[in-house]
Amino acid sequence: MRYLGEIFALITALGWALSSLFFEQASKKADSISVNVIRLVMGIIFLGIFTCIDRGVILPVDATSYNWKILGISGLIGLFLGDMFLYEAYVMIGARICMLFMTMTPLVVGIFGYLFLGEALTLIQIVAMLITCSGVLLVVIKPKNKNDEKKLSSKGILFICIATILEATGIVFTKMGSMGYDPSSSTQIRMICALGVFIIFLTYKRLWKKVFNVLRDRKVILLIIGGTITATAGITFLVAALNLGNAGIISTISSTSPILIIPISYLIFKEKIKIKEIIGACISVFGIALFFL
């Protein structure tokens, strides 16, 4: 089916939009590292159940050493190191500046896809990427507040730049490692490898007590379950999309979750929609439409 990869990328964006709402609420009640570790464990279990029904295997035992090596690197880069640098940057320079930098991830993926995967982009596709990213940028940008000056630091800027590059690198490695292999099992490999690194990190930092405290909070666990299901679905569809389309294009479309959050926030949380958000959404929708020409 034509444009199936782009459609899967849109499903990815929807999954991430929903998961971000769940994890935002969960992170207000628990620390981000504990939430991350618990969601990885849940994600591995959920994917195991799905692959058992779909392919008759609970774990990716049929994966090659190449799959494990490349997808393992992807999990380490994207699900562990990338998130660690991102969370540190949040503390140092604030979410507003971080979101501005992260909107550039699809452009970096496009460059890396050309350099390492030999994926060339047409002029229309490049224009579509820039238009879509501009729309997302307009939506995520927030008015400057008094605390931003205190938070802005060269170390914070360095960390968010590293996080952006790691995110893009993780996507490229995901495409390389999942080609010709099951998307759900590919996602499971990434999560298993990332969880292994998190276990070492938690043991070294002696943070297991925080994780067990979170496990006792029923409301937080329910939020993490909701976020894990939607995020895991999003990541799995991303892997499937990368197998079908250009990494830069897929990354651009999947990065539109801030656009999809707008109607969800309005319908569920009754939040007011700003004019610039409507304009940004329209710009992004126009940019996505160009991919389908």
N, C-alpha and C positions, 0 to 999 in steps of 0.2 A: 504493500500500500504506500502510495506517494505521501510524503510529509509525515509519515508515522513517527519518525524521530522527533520532529518539531512538536507534534501532538503530545508525545510522552514528556517532552521538556515542559510543556504547559501544565501537565498533571504534576510534574515535579514541583513546579512553582506553587501550585495549589497546596500540595502536601506540606511544603515548607512554610507556607503562610499560616496554615492551621496549626502546625507544630510550634511555630514561634509564639502563638497566643497561649498555648498550653505551657510551654517552657518558661515564658515570661512570668506567668502566675506562679509556677513552681519555684523559680529562682528568687522570687520575693520572700518565700518561706524557707528556702534552703540554699546552701552555697552551690555555685555553678559546677564545681568539680564533682561533688557527690551526685548531682543531677545527671551529669555526663556519664559517670560510671554506671549508675543504675540503668540509664536508658540504653547503654551498650549491652548490658546483660540481658535486658528485656528484648532488645532488638534481635540478638542472637537466638534467643528462645523462640520468638515469633517467626523468624525466618526459618528456623529449624522445623517448626510445625508445618509451615507452608511448603517447604521443599520436600518434606516427608510425604505430604499429600500429592504434590505435583510430580516429584521425580523418584520418590521412594527412598530418599536419603535425608537424614537429619542434619548431618554435617557435610561439608564439601570434600568428602574423601576421594572423589573422582577428579579433583583439580590437579593439574600438573604442577611440578616444582616451579615452573615459570609463572603460573597464575599466583601461587602463594608468594613468590618473591616480589613480583611487581605490584600486586594488590596489597601485599603487606607493607611495602614502602608507601603506597598510596594512603593506607590507613594511618600509618605513623605520621606522615606529613599532613594529611588533611584533617583527620579526626583527633589527633593528639597535639602535635606541635602547632598547627595552625590555630586551633582553638585556644591553646595556652597563651600564645602571643596576642591573640585577639582580646582575651579577657584581661590581660595585663594592660593592654592599650586602652581598654575601656576605663580602667582605674586612673590611668595617667592623663589622658586627653579627653575623655568623655565619649559617649556613644555618638554624638552628632558628627564629630570629626571622623570617627572610625567608619561610620556609614558612608560618608563621602568617599573615602578611600576604597571601600569594599565594592562600590559601584563600578570601579575600574577593573575588577577581576575578569569579566568577559573579554575585555580588550587584551589583557595579559594572556589569557587562554588562547585567544586568536593568534597572537604573536608566537606563543610556544607551540601551538598546533602547526603553524607554518614551518617553524624551525626544526621541530623534532618529529612531526608526523607527516610532513609534506602536504598539509592541507591548505590549499590556496583558496582565497576568498575573491569573489567577483566584486566589482565596484558597487553594485546594488547591495550586496550583502554587507560590505563595509559601511556603507551609508546607513543601512538598516540597523546595524550594531550601534553606531553612534547615536542615531535617533532614539532607539530603545533605551540605551544607557542614560541619555539626556533626560528622558521622561522619568526614569527611576530616580535619577539625581534630584530632579525637581521635587519629587514626592518626599524623599528621605531628608532633604536639607531642612534644618530647623532654625528658628531665629536664634541669634547669638544671645547667651545669657551671661550674667556677671561672673559665673564660676569658670567659664571657658578659659579666660586669661590665666587663671591660677593653674588650670589643669594642663595647658599646652606646654609641651616639653620636647626637646630634641629626641630624647629616649623614647617617648611615647610615639612620636612620628616614625621613628625607626622601627619600632615594634609593629605598628599597623602596616607599614610597607612590607615587612617580613611576612606578616599574616596574609596579606593580599597575594604575595608571590607564592607562598606555601599553598594557599587555597587553589590557585591556578595550576601549580605543579601537581597537586593531588588529583585534580581533574584529568590532566594529561596522562598521568600514570594509571588512573582508573580505566581510561580508554585503552591504553596499551595492554593492561593485564586482563581485561575482561573480553577482549575480542574472541568470538567463537565459543565463549563459555556462558553458562547460565547467569543472568543478571542477579537473581536472588542469592545464589551461592557466592557470586563475586562480592556482593555487599556484605555477606556474612563473613567472608575472609577478611575484608577490611576492618570489620568490627572486632573480630577475634584478635587480630594483631594489635589494634589500638587498645583493646581492653588489657592485653598482656603488658603493654607499656604502662598503662594507668595503674595496674596492680603493683608494678615495681615502684612507680612514683609514690603511690599512697603508702606503701610499706616504708620507703626511705624517709618520707616526710611525716610518718606516723599520724596519718589523717583518717584511719579506718573508723575511729570513734564517731566522726562526723557523718560518715556514710551510714553507720548503723542507727544513729539518731534519726536520720531522715527516713529510714525504713520503718520507723515506728509511727510516723505521721501518715495516717490513712489518706487524708486529703491530698497531700503532696504526691503520694504514690499514685492516686487516681489521675492526677494531672500529668505525671510522668508517663503513665500508661497511654493516655490520650495523645501526648506529644510523641511518644515512641512509635505508636502505630502509624501516625500520619507522616512522621519524619522518615521512618524506615521505608514506607511506601514511596515517598519522594525520592530517596536515595536509590532505591531499586529501579524506579522508572528512569532516573538519570543515567544509570549504567546501561539500561536498555536503549535509551536515546543516543548515548555516545557510540553504541555499536551500530547505529543506523545513520548518524549524521555527522556533520562537521563540528568539531569540539567547540570552536568559537561561537558558532550559531546556537548550539545546544546550551552552552553556558549563558549566553545572552538571554535567551528565552526563559531559562530556569531561574534567572536572577530577578524576574519581575514579581516575586512574591510580595514586595512592599506595595505593588499596585493592587494585587488581589486581596490584600488585607483590608483595603479601604471599604469595599462593600460589606465584607464580613464584620468589620468593626461597627459599621453603620447599622446593619440588620440585627446583630446579636447584642452589641454593647451600647447601641444608640448614641454612638459618638458622632459629633458634628464633622461634616466633610468640608474642608477648605477649598477655595477656588483653585489654588495652585495645585492641589492634589488631583482635582478633576482634570485640569489642563495637563499635568504630568501623566495621568493615566491615558488620556487621549493620545498624547505624543507617543507613549510606549506601545499602545495598541496599533497605531499607524506604523511604527517601526517593525513590529512583529508581522503585520500584514504584508510588508515588503518581502519578508522571507518566503512567503507563499506565492509570490508572483512567478 
